[in-house]
Amino acid sequence: MIFDGIASRSDKTSLSRRSFLASGGALGGGLMLSLSLPLGRADAAMADGFAPNAFVRIGNDGQVVLTMPYVEMGQGTYTSIPMLIAEELEVNLKQVRLEHAPPNEKLYANPLLGVQATGNSNAMRGAWKPMREAGAAARIMLVTAAAKRWGVDASSCQAQDGAVTHVPTGRRLTYGEVAADAATLPVPSNVTLKSPADFKLIGTPAKRLDVSGKINGTAVYGIDARPAGVKTATLAQSPVFGGRVKSLDDTGAKAVKGVRQIVRLDDAVAVVADHMGAAKKGLAALKIEWDEGTHSGLDTQTIARELDQATLGAGAIAQSIGDVDKAIAGAATKVEASYQVPFLAHATMEPMNCTAHFRKDECEIWIGSQAIARVQRMAAETTGLPQDKVIVHNHLIGGGFGRRLEADGAIRAVQIAKQVDGPVKVVWTREEDIQHDMYRPYWFDRISAGLDEQGRPVAWKNRFAGSSVIARWLPPAFNKGLDPDSTEGAIDLVYDLPNFQVEFVRVEPPAILTAFWRSVGPSHNVFVTESFIDELAVAAKQDPVVYRRALLDKTPRAKAVLDLAAEKAGWGQKLQERVGRGVSLQNVFGSYMAQVAEVEVAKDGTVRVRRVVCAIDCGTVVNPDTVQAQIQSGIIFGATAAVYGEITLKNGRVEQTNFDTYQMIRMNEAPAIEVHVVKSTEPPGGLGESGTSAIVPAIANAIFAATGKRLRKMPADVSLLKT
């Protein structure tokens, strides 16, 4: 599907043969340029020969079509990545059209992840060089083709606005007019990328290409897919983790007007109907008896106790510097604490959904997925069909936050579709979406530090226990008891800590599959590290900003954002009673960020985040508007978790059911947010999740400043904050 703009609905660099594979050929008289996106490390690409590709296509009309290896879920990817190509290709964004990439791990794998996925705040990081190289190489080929037609030297020609001009004579050919000729030329082995001083698009605010379709209703999300003859289904899954259907009386459901079929699975029942209203009425009329299995007694307290106990033993060492135990033993002051963070749901505005049509020798799927190749692979396993017989159409996503890196929704739809004649759209109710989410892990930390006579930390030791999402999702990336996601934000801290040790103990909760959640590991680790560094400042009787600043001589980028955030927030200025400021500092997802939260705690313990000031050094900014929007949304997402977010279990069941019990920050509660960006020529860092991980400790530290009460467990417990 090609969509209009997202229309619709839907330095000098050497390019080796391995890192830039190109095939030229006329497609309807156009140019098709296939580009290899190298892996993050050259040796990784050499080891397995994996060559993920992006594709640039230029037609006779001069329009550039980019097959996107990433998916748009509100983060602005479908504007910023085209800007990279357009910058080097010398075209206007209005000439760019986009299409969703089909599932193909070899062609479209994220070069930093090695799999076809949109996540980890690295779409821009992965695309930064390859996409610009794509545009530069295509431009060189087009200019060369025009020069050959005119019989002139290519150096006398200039590309601009989708055309090539012969400067001395003013002759002009559009890209479309020379595309077929360019397709016959060899791909240049070296391309020169623009210097930042020459950027025309990069660094400028660009209007989102997907906005018009979202305003006029032509944008197509997964939930909008409507293949001919489609029926709608909704389902009830076992309310207890690991439970099964024991008995079913569907008489009442079958009597509902519009209900066409009841599908019984081992652990779920679906009602297929003409529309969602009938399906929901039919679902309500079902009488299901569940076999609750072995986890009917599972509760949150049991899981927390197991994690607490696990931190008493040794874990896999994620990072070790110096002799921590010796340094703590000889310290003038010792500080110890334990922290924990809860399970969290994604609660995306677009609930889980997938449309599937199962035929004897083929299965077709319509979905919005962050990992479309994973959907294809797991659907093939579910159906028993060869992978190439599973056709998957990707769509825009109405909120992902990591939830749609999973394929469980597609598997459910395929299981149901196997018993339905024709296509069926399976839409989860909000209750099913929250109670059968795949949650951010529950973590427990046991942390200690030693301070010298001046209060400066001489040792830092952190051992934490929790689930590893990567161990399940991408097993090869889990090595020696460690994975990069679980430890990011806990290791390689910005602070100068001469003796330092972090250990991770993997503990998987019974029957509960955990999943990536916007900032995942850092959402936990930054809360712990930035809350604990505040505790050290208090123990040293020093201002939290001053204390941090003294530990940043080796990380000037971190010091710069800390100073900027403190200045803009008016750090040190007097506030009224029960209002406090809290600070956090981090380097995760390749970006340096500091936040100052201004929080008011009412006498009844209610927490209100009044203002947030953020300073960020995210390297080169591609689209300033996206930077602002991403940080704002990340702060709202994280602040919601800090104030309200918690999934709890009782009797093997999730207690939260909808937005009344899994509450979001509402518009009237949203803080004023200021974003200040440090100018930088470094490569882009990640943005989509940085704001989420930074805000939680800033709020917790602000609550301490306002009340003198230290929260080591989130969300904020109102009962502990009452006067």
Secondary structure, DSSP 8 states (H G I E B T S, - for coil): -EETTT-S---EEE--TTT------EETTEEEEEEE---SSHHHHHHH----EEEEEE-TT--EEEEESS--SSSSHHHHHHHHHHHHHT--GGGEEEEE--S-HHHH--TTTSSS---TT-HHHHHHHHHHHHHHHHHHHHHHHHHHHHTS-GGGEEEETTEEEETTTTEEEEHHHHHHHHTTS---SEEE---GGG-SSTTS----TTHHHHHHT---BGGG---TT-EEEEEEE-SSTT-EEEEEE-HHHHTSTTEEEEEE-SSEEEEEESSHHHHHHHHHH-EEEEE-GGGTT--HHHHHHHHHHHTTS--EEEEEES-HHHHHHT-SEEEEEEEEE-BB----SS--EEEEEEETTEEEEEE--S-HHHHHHHHHHHHT--GGGEEEEE-B-S--TTGGG--HHHHHHHHHHTTSSS-EEEE--HHHHHHT--BB--EEEEEEEEE-TTS-EEEEEEEEEE--HHHHH-GGG-BTTB-HHHHBTTBS-SS--SSEEEEEEE---TT--B---TTHHHHHHHHHHHHHHHHHHHHTT--HHHHHHTT-TT-HHHHHHHHHHHHHHTTT----TTEEEEEEEEEETTEEEEEEEEEEE-TT--EEEEEEEEEEE-SS-S-HHHHHHHHHHHHHHHHHHHHT--B-EETTEE---STTTS----GGG--EEEEEE----S-----TTHHHHHHHHHHHHHHHHHHS----BSS--HHHH--
